[in-house]
Amino acid sequence: MSVTHLDNLDKIVSLSKARGFIFQSSDIYGGLGAVYDYGPLGAELKNNIKSEWWKAMTQFHDNIVGIDAAIFMHPRTWEASGHVEGFNDPMIDDKQSKKRYRADMLIEQHILKLREKGNKEKADEIQQLLDTTGTRKGLCEDLYDIIKAEEIRSPDSGAFDWTEVRQFNLMFKTHYGATSSGDDDIIYLRPETAQGIFVNYKNVLDTARVQVPFGIAQIGKAFRNEVVARQFVFRMREFEQMEMQYFVEPGTDEGEYEKWLETRLNWHKKMGIRENHLRVSPHPKDKLAHYARAAADIQYKYPIGWQEVEGIHNRTDFDLSRHQEYSGKKMEYYDQQKQERYIPYVIETSVGLDRTTLMILCDAYREEEVDGDSRTVLKINPKLAPTKVGIFPLIKKAPLQELAKKLEIDLREEFTVLYDESGSIGKRYRRQDEAGTPFCVTVDFDGVESEGEDTVTIRYRDDMTQDRIPAARVAEVIRDKMKDWSPED
Ligand code: GAP
């Protein structure tokens, strides 16, 4: 059997659309840039990922609880968090094409090109200038000077006709209240779920009988007016995060940070992602976010290259101290045993649900040639697979349909099932292979006409082998196979 792995994102984009995983938002109106809708299979897959994450982060820890905070938050939240002032990207506009670019990224691409051409000395010189932007005239001015001096052209139009570099805040703004319109009523769509956890830290501490160290987990939507938002669900303007803030005693933060980094990396492996497609990339000290003392990305080898799927951050007491300052409410924790007061440090684990979904799809994708026949198959971890079992009567005849329907009803208590009686059996298998369905059960005449108990064939997606088993044992076999599953190379 010859196997081809995924080599470009376009294949996932088309499969996602064809099978009903992910659609462009508002498709019938020409789509909305960097916003996507999840179809029937995508919604199931996403729910399964959420449920695995929630279980791993809350159910398996006696000191982590979950919350579900609102998307709208008091505007002061974002002043305290630093997002109003600091959540900006330096942007430059091509006056001819009217397209907007991240100024630092244009320079990075220019450096890459110089390196590819073997011009290492020049590349190092510009890199040095880029690394020290903000130290000469100011961030925007320094970036603009490099673009001008290097005559960096617009990637799309090829023009050298730029506006100045300006800071562009990534938060979406709207107005709050029925009669609002002025600046007084501005409210933001949250750019991260984390702040919903920080502002509820006291509420949870007072009600959930938790003691430091403890964690608060949350899954929810976040919004960022991303400028470079082209890579399918990798970079979206509306996306979902699964975040956990772990509140620890200062001084224990470095150890906890290392522990969570390892725990989270293991979670990705447990979801069935191949180990050689995962790596940890620590942030250099000079590239840390405004709130972080240490940070690392868990990266996946997407078809667009190694990219962040999750961030682990040591946020120190930055957020709680700032909320204390801006709200005037005490955020201290009283340690009864040590009889000490302190503002806890926070270790954050923050994973994008959409990026995880994309990672699962990419890692599962295979094109296989088997005895002159070809198939596209998603070898998704059965725990996450949107449909667990396809149930097929071999042909549309009453005794086969009856047993198949009975199986459908029995199995749906425990598994997501799909009954399908249309098309050849081969076509039905192929449809389920593309949907990532790990088990297909076929009811044939041999099974219902034999003396004694009814039997069916169960076909396994990954190696396409089949077993004949008693119909009454289908659930048990599926359960066992799901437990034993491991990813192929
Ligand atoms: N609270 C920390 C925080 O938000 P982040 O690194 O900006 O940190 C965390 O985001 C995760 O959220 C990322 O690792 C990524 O998976 C996801 N994410 C961020 N921006 C995204 C976007 N525009 N589209 C899709 N996912 C995004």
Residues whose N, C-alpha, C, O or C-beta is under 5 A from the ligand:
A	BS01	GAP	P191 E192 A194 R224 E226 V233 F234 R235 M236 F239 Q241 E308 V309 E310 G311 S350 V351 G352 D354 R355
